[in-house]
Amino acid sequence: MKNKIKNVFSNGFGQLTIPIIAILILVIFNLIRDPGFFSIELTQNNDGNNVLAGNLISIIDNASELAIIAMGMTLVTAACGGQDISVGAAAAIAGSAFVKILSNAGTDGISGGLVLAAFLFACVVAMLFGAFNGTLVAVFKIQPMIATLILFTCGRSIAYWISGSATPNVASPIIDGIGRIIPGVPIPTPVLIVIAVAIIFKLVFHFTSLELLTQSVGINGNAARVNGINSTFIKILSFVILGICVAVAGSIGVCRMGQVSHDTLLLDIEMDAILAVAIGGNNLGGGKFKISGSILGAYIIQMLTITLYAMKVRSTDVKAYKAIVIVLLVVIGSPVVKAKVNKYISRLRSGRIKASEKGAGRT
């Protein structure tokens, strides 16, 4: 581990340098401020189930929806060189579609099969809206942020229409198990879902050429097209995959609350998702990417939020403090700063080499 950290600094800025440094700073700061900040304990919840509790558990649990959406946002960013600002509204639509299937069943009528059907329906709906955004970007050549502004503006109204202008409750043991804890498993279920989604991405990248194709389209779409890559399809596919991630995150959000709240479900998550991608060391202009960096970025944002609350910062001031820290991280990770740091490190290394050569010549 010591050698890996040494390599990070000696070889200059890599894609994961900024998130690793940010996590180290936050961990050290919190340990100095409160040595027990990351302690974990096994307690019982109101239902008598054994659960893990503590700030660390809160961080990885509450960042689950953000981490999942950040994975999909990474693909869109890499392929299209832009970001989808409608993911929060799309999550509300997916959540409403999820609840629409479950609301007529009643508390006792919600079975595992019905929940699966509701989730698949939410995925289909979110994928269709993702394909709509992708078509505007890939076919009509509209800048991603402008294209997705349409759904950002009207998405939550669409979610309200899907639910029939109501806020039905869908509380049941199965819903609670998905949004909180499965009896007998002390780890929050959303954390397990994040792990499952990350594994699926890893397997897809391993057994297909999706990662390479996405990066090729993002680096140079014209060159990719000349080499036989259908850049239009890759861009639309990235939005469709993001739609699936949005459906997963929206369903988790509904299961946490036991209902769908169109106005508050994953509100402002699109901004945090874009920041998670940026903090994760990914180029917001497209091209090479690391899903792991975006996941780390999501946890950094949530760790910063929990840290501020632990320091008794007022909820109305949290966003301002987060903005200051995030601006610093993004600036430090900018191409200009990276180039200067790498140039400085190269000079130091070349100076050491020359000094060692002179020393060898004298001997």
C-alpha positions as CSV (number, residue, x, y, z in Angstrom):
1,M,0.0,0.0,0.0
2,K,2.9,2.3,0.9
3,N,4.5,1.7,-2.6
4,K,1.1,2.4,-4.3
5,I,0.7,5.8,-2.6
6,K,4.4,6.6,-3.4
7,N,3.8,5.8,-7.0
8,V,0.7,8.1,-7.1
9,F,2.8,11.1,-6.1
10,S,6.0,10.1,-8.0
11,N,4.3,9.5,-11.3
12,G,2.2,12.7,-11.3
13,F,-1.5,13.0,-11.5
14,G,-3.4,9.8,-12.5
15,Q,-7.2,9.5,-12.8
16,L,-7.6,8.3,-9.2
17,T,-5.1,10.7,-7.7
18,I,-7.6,13.4,-6.7
19,P,-10.2,11.1,-5.2
20,I,-7.6,9.2,-3.2
21,I,-6.1,12.4,-1.8
22,A,-9.5,13.8,-1.0
23,I,-10.5,10.6,0.9
24,L,-7.2,10.6,2.8
25,I,-7.6,14.2,3.8
26,L,-11.2,13.7,5.0
27,V,-10.3,10.5,6.9
28,I,-7.3,12.2,8.6
29,F,-9.3,15.3,9.4
30,N,-12.1,13.4,11.0
31,L,-9.8,11.1,12.9
32,I,-8.1,14.1,14.4
33,R,-11.3,15.9,15.2
34,D,-13.0,12.8,16.5
35,P,-11.0,9.5,16.8
36,G,-14.2,7.5,17.0
37,F,-15.8,9.1,13.9
38,F,-15.5,5.9,11.8
39,S,-16.4,3.5,14.6
40,I,-19.0,0.8,13.7
41,E,-21.3,-0.9,16.2
42,L,-23.8,-3.7,16.0
43,T,-27.2,-2.5,17.3
44,Q,-30.9,-3.4,17.0
45,N,-33.4,-1.4,15.0
46,N,-37.1,-0.8,15.9
47,D,-38.0,-4.2,14.4
48,G,-35.5,-6.1,16.6
49,N,-33.1,-6.8,13.7
50,N,-29.3,-6.6,14.1
51,V,-27.9,-3.7,12.1
52,L,-24.5,-2.0,11.7
53,A,-24.5,1.6,12.7
54,G,-22.1,4.5,12.7
55,N,-21.0,7.4,10.5
56,L,-19.1,5.1,8.1
57,I,-22.3,3.1,7.5
58,S,-24.3,6.2,7.0
59,I,-21.9,7.4,4.4
60,I,-21.9,4.3,2.3
61,D,-25.6,3.8,2.7
62,N,-26.8,7.3,2.0
63,A,-24.5,7.6,-1.0
64,S,-26.0,4.5,-2.7
65,E,-28.3,6.2,-5.1
66,L,-25.7,8.8,-6.0
67,A,-23.1,6.1,-6.6
68,I,-25.4,4.2,-8.9
69,I,-26.4,7.3,-11.0
70,A,-22.7,8.4,-11.1
71,M,-21.8,5.1,-12.8
72,G,-24.3,5.7,-15.6
73,M,-23.4,9.4,-15.8
74,T,-19.8,8.4,-16.4
75,L,-20.7,6.5,-19.6
76,V,-22.8,9.4,-20.9
77,T,-19.9,11.9,-20.1
78,A,-17.3,9.6,-21.7
79,A,-19.3,9.0,-24.9
80,C,-21.0,12.4,-25.4
81,G,-18.6,14.9,-23.8
82,G,-21.5,16.3,-21.8
83,Q,-23.8,15.5,-18.9
84,D,-27.4,14.5,-18.3
85,I,-29.1,17.1,-15.9
86,S,-32.4,15.3,-16.0
87,V,-31.5,12.2,-13.9
88,G,-33.3,13.5,-10.8
89,A,-36.5,14.1,-12.7
90,A,-36.1,10.8,-14.5
91,A,-35.7,9.1,-11.2
92,A,-39.0,10.6,-10.1
93,I,-40.6,9.3,-13.2
94,A,-39.1,5.8,-12.7
95,G,-40.2,5.9,-9.0
96,S,-43.7,6.8,-10.0
97,A,-43.8,3.9,-12.5
98,F,-42.5,1.6,-9.8
99,V,-45.2,2.7,-7.4
100,K,-48.0,2.6,-10.1
101,I,-47.6,-1.2,-10.3
102,L,-47.5,-1.7,-6.6
103,S,-50.1,0.8,-5.4
104,N,-53.1,-1.3,-6.4
105,A,-51.9,-4.4,-4.5
106,G,-52.2,-3.2,-1.0
107,T,-49.8,-3.8,1.9
108,D,-50.5,-7.6,2.0
109,G,-50.6,-8.1,-1.7
110,I,-47.1,-6.9,-2.5
111,S,-45.1,-10.0,-3.4
112,G,-41.6,-10.5,-4.6
113,G,-42.8,-11.2,-8.1
114,L,-44.9,-8.0,-8.2
115,V,-41.9,-6.0,-6.9
116,L,-39.7,-7.4,-9.7
117,A,-42.4,-6.6,-12.3
118,A,-42.7,-3.1,-11.0
119,F,-38.9,-2.7,-11.1
120,L,-38.8,-4.0,-14.7
121,F,-41.6,-1.6,-15.7
122,A,-39.6,1.3,-14.1
123,C,-36.5,0.2,-16.0
124,V,-38.4,0.2,-19.3
125,V,-39.9,3.7,-18.7
126,A,-36.5,5.1,-17.7
127,M,-34.8,3.5,-20.7
128,L,-37.4,5.0,-23.0
129,F,-36.8,8.5,-21.6
130,G,-33.0,7.8,-21.8
131,A,-33.3,6.8,-25.4
132,F,-35.3,10.1,-26.0
133,N,-32.4,12.1,-24.5
134,G,-29.9,10.1,-26.4
135,T,-31.6,10.6,-29.7
136,L,-31.6,14.3,-29.2
137,V,-27.9,14.2,-28.5
138,A,-26.7,11.6,-31.0
139,V,-29.1,12.1,-34.0
140,F,-30.0,15.8,-33.7
141,K,-26.5,16.8,-32.4
142,I,-27.9,18.8,-29.5
143,Q,-25.5,19.5,-26.7
144,P,-26.3,17.0,-23.9
145,M,-27.0,19.6,-21.2
146,I,-29.4,21.5,-23.4
147,A,-31.1,18.3,-24.7
148,T,-31.7,17.0,-21.2
149,L,-32.9,20.4,-20.0
150,I,-36.3,19.4,-21.5
151,L,-36.8,16.4,-19.2
152,F,-35.3,18.3,-16.3
153,T,-38.0,20.9,-16.7
154,C,-41.0,18.7,-17.1
155,G,-40.0,15.4,-15.7
156,R,-41.4,15.8,-12.2
157,S,-44.7,16.9,-13.7
158,I,-44.8,13.7,-15.7
159,A,-44.1,11.7,-12.6
160,Y,-47.0,13.5,-10.9
161,W,-49.3,12.6,-13.8
162,I,-48.2,8.9,-13.7
163,S,-49.2,8.7,-10.1
164,G,-52.6,10.2,-10.8
165,S,-51.8,13.4,-8.8
166,A,-51.5,11.2,-5.6
167,T,-48.8,10.1,-3.2
168,P,-49.7,6.4,-2.5
169,N,-48.0,4.5,0.2
170,V,-46.4,1.1,-0.7
171,A,-45.0,0.1,2.7
172,S,-44.5,-3.7,3.1
173,P,-41.8,-6.0,4.6
174,I,-40.3,-6.5,1.1
175,I,-40.2,-2.8,0.3
176,D,-38.6,-2.1,3.7
177,G,-36.1,-4.9,3.0
178,I,-35.0,-3.3,-0.3
179,G,-34.8,0.3,1.1
180,R,-33.3,-0.5,4.5
181,I,-32.3,-3.9,6.0
182,I,-33.0,-7.5,5.1
183,P,-33.7,-9.4,8.3
184,G,-30.6,-11.4,9.2
185,V,-28.3,-9.2,7.1
186,P,-26.8,-6.3,9.1
187,I,-25.5,-4.4,6.1
188,P,-28.0,-1.9,4.5
189,T,-29.5,-3.4,1.4
190,P,-28.8,-0.3,-0.8
191,V,-25.1,-0.9,-0.2
192,L,-25.4,-4.4,-1.5
193,I,-27.3,-3.1,-4.5
194,V,-24.4,-0.7,-5.3
195,I,-21.9,-3.6,-5.1
196,A,-24.1,-5.7,-7.5
197,V,-24.4,-2.8,-10.0
198,A,-20.6,-2.2,-9.9
199,I,-20.0,-6.0,-10.5
200,I,-22.4,-5.9,-13.5
201,F,-20.5,-3.0,-15.0
202,K,-17.3,-4.8,-14.4
203,L,-18.5,-7.9,-16.1
204,V,-20.0,-6.0,-19.0
205,F,-16.7,-4.2,-19.6
206,H,-14.8,-7.5,-19.3
207,F,-16.9,-9.6,-21.7
208,T,-17.7,-6.9,-24.2
209,S,-16.0,-4.0,-25.9
210,L,-18.3,-1.4,-24.5
211,E,-15.6,0.4,-22.5
212,L,-13.2,0.6,-25.5
213,L,-16.0,1.7,-27.9
214,T,-17.3,4.4,-25.5
215,Q,-13.8,5.8,-25.0
216,S,-13.2,5.8,-28.7
217,V,-16.4,7.7,-29.5
218,G,-15.7,10.2,-26.7
219,I,-12.1,10.8,-27.8
220,N,-12.8,11.3,-31.5
221,G,-16.3,10.4,-32.8
222,N,-15.3,11.0,-36.5
223,A,-12.3,8.7,-36.2
224,A,-14.4,6.1,-34.5
225,R,-17.0,6.3,-37.3
226,V,-14.2,5.9,-39.9
227,N,-13.1,2.7,-38.1
228,G,-16.5,1.2,-38.3
229,I,-17.9,2.2,-34.9
230,N,-21.5,3.3,-34.8
231,S,-21.0,6.4,-32.6
232,T,-24.7,7.2,-32.8
233,F,-25.7,3.8,-31.3
234,I,-23.0,4.1,-28.6
235,K,-24.2,7.5,-27.5
236,I,-27.8,6.4,-27.3
237,L,-26.8,3.2,-25.5
238,S,-25.0,5.2,-22.9
239,F,-28.2,7.2,-22.2
240,V,-30.2,3.9,-22.1
241,I,-27.8,2.4,-19.6
242,L,-28.0,5.6,-17.5
243,G,-31.8,5.1,-17.6
244,I,-31.4,1.7,-16.0
245,C,-29.2,3.2,-13.3
246,V,-31.8,5.9,-12.7
247,A,-34.5,3.3,-12.4
248,V,-32.5,1.4,-9.8
249,A,-31.7,4.6,-7.8
250,G,-35.3,5.8,-8.0
251,S,-36.7,2.4,-6.9
252,I,-34.3,2.5,-3.9
253,G,-35.4,6.0,-3.0
254,V,-39.1,4.9,-3.1
255,C,-38.4,1.9,-0.9
256,R,-36.6,4.0,1.6
257,M,-39.6,6.3,2.1
258,G,-42.4,3.7,1.4
259,Q,-43.9,6.2,-1.1
260,V,-43.0,8.4,-4.1
261,S,-42.6,12.1,-3.4
262,H,-42.4,13.8,-6.9
263,D,-40.9,17.0,-5.6
264,T,-38.2,15.6,-3.3
265,L,-37.2,12.2,-4.6
266,L,-33.5,12.5,-5.4
267,L,-33.8,16.2,-5.6
268,D,-30.6,17.9,-7.0
269,I,-28.9,14.6,-7.4
270,E,-27.9,15.5,-11.0
271,M,-25.5,18.1,-9.7
272,D,-23.9,15.7,-7.2
273,A,-23.6,13.0,-9.9
274,I,-21.8,15.4,-12.3
275,L,-19.5,16.4,-9.4
276,A,-18.9,12.8,-8.5
277,V,-17.8,12.1,-12.1
278,A,-15.5,15.1,-12.0
279,I,-14.0,14.4,-8.6
280,G,-13.4,10.9,-9.7
281,G,-10.8,12.1,-12.2
282,N,-12.9,11.7,-15.3
283,N,-12.7,14.2,-18.2
284,L,-16.0,16.0,-18.5
285,G,-15.2,16.6,-22.1
286,G,-15.4,12.8,-22.8
287,G,-13.0,10.0,-23.5
288,K,-11.1,7.9,-21.1
289,F,-13.0,7.1,-17.9
290,K,-13.0,5.0,-14.7
291,I,-16.2,3.9,-13.1
292,S,-14.4,3.3,-9.8
293,G,-13.4,7.0,-9.7
294,S,-17.0,8.1,-10.0
295,I,-18.0,5.7,-7.2
296,L,-15.2,7.2,-5.0
297,G,-16.4,10.7,-5.9
298,A,-19.9,9.8,-4.7
299,Y,-18.6,8.6,-1.4
300,I,-16.4,11.7,-1.1
301,I,-19.4,14.0,-1.5
302,Q,-21.4,12.0,1.1
303,M,-18.4,11.9,3.5
304,L,-18.1,15.6,3.2
305,T,-21.8,16.1,4.0
306,I,-21.7,13.8,7.0
307,T,-18.5,15.6,8.2
308,L,-20.2,19.0,8.0
309,Y,-23.3,17.8,9.9
310,A,-21.0,16.2,12.6
311,M,-19.4,19.6,13.0
312,K,-22.8,21.1,13.8
313,V,-22.9,23.1,10.6
314,R,-26.4,24.4,9.9
315,S,-28.3,22.5,7.2
316,T,-28.8,25.8,5.3
317,D,-25.0,26.3,5.2
318,V,-24.0,22.8,4.2
319,K,-24.3,23.4,0.5
320,A,-22.1,26.5,0.7
321,Y,-19.3,24.7,2.5
322,K,-19.6,21.7,0.1
323,A,-19.4,24.1,-2.8
324,I,-16.1,25.6,-1.5
325,V,-14.5,22.2,-1.0
326,I,-15.7,20.8,-4.3
327,V,-14.5,23.8,-6.2
328,L,-11.0,23.3,-4.7
329,L,-11.0,19.6,-5.6
330,V,-12.2,20.3,-9.2
331,V,-9.6,23.1,-9.7
332,I,-6.8,20.9,-8.3
333,G,-7.9,18.2,-10.7
334,S,-8.2,20.4,-13.7
335,P,-6.0,19.8,-16.8
336,V,-4.1,23.0,-16.3
337,V,-3.1,22.1,-12.7
338,K,-2.4,18.5,-13.6
339,A,-0.1,19.6,-16.5
340,K,1.9,21.9,-14.2
341,V,2.2,19.4,-11.4
342,N,3.3,16.7,-13.9
343,K,5.8,19.1,-15.5
344,Y,7.2,20.0,-12.0
345,I,7.5,16.3,-11.0
346,S,9.2,15.5,-14.4
347,R,11.8,18.3,-13.7
348,L,12.4,16.9,-10.2
349,R,12.9,13.4,-11.6
350,S,15.2,14.6,-14.4
351,G,17.2,16.6,-11.8
352,R,17.6,13.6,-9.7
353,I,18.7,11.5,-12.6
354,K,21.3,14.1,-13.6
355,A,22.6,14.4,-10.0
356,S,22.9,10.6,-9.8
357,E,24.8,10.5,-13.2
358,K,27.2,13.2,-12.0
359,G,27.8,11.3,-8.8
360,A,28.4,8.1,-10.8
361,G,30.9,10.0,-13.0
362,R,32.9,11.2,-10.1
363,T,33.3,7.7,-8.7
